[in-house]
Amino acid sequence: MKPLDVVCALILNAEGKILACQRNSNTSLAHKWEFPGGKIEPDESPEQALEREVSEELGVRISILKALTVVKHKYPGFEIILSPFLCEIDLLEIPRAIEHSEIRWVNLAEASDLDWAEADIPILKQYEKSLLRL
């Protein structure tokens, strides 16, 4: 089976917190926390897919700041190639949990207490390492 090409957004706010989204109970990886995003459609670039997915899931527009390191992960029954991007929400827009059971702004300590989807954990660690280098 061909891996799924997926994108996600590590979204920062002005206080340096990241947006964590909890998957609904009726989805695969139910109740796991993740960064918002989804599958890249055949006619889309990763950036276009990310902007579309975040708009659908959170009802906001984002600015993409930079690409992060791609993560390849095998879940039981499927594999993904996850392209993460560091992003921020455009001014004055407030995200809503349209497709998730809950969303919350968290600092790194709070993030480490959440039950993350396995493919998202390396992205969180990558972000944490980048902060340590500042």
Secondary structure, DSSP 8 states (H G I E B T S, - for coil): ---EEEEEEEEE-TTS-EEEEE--TTSTTTT-EE-SEEE--TT--HHHHHHHHHHHHHS--EEEEEE---EEEEETTEEEEEEEEEEEE-TT-----SSSSEEEEE-HHHHHTS-B-GGGHHHHHHHHHHHHT-
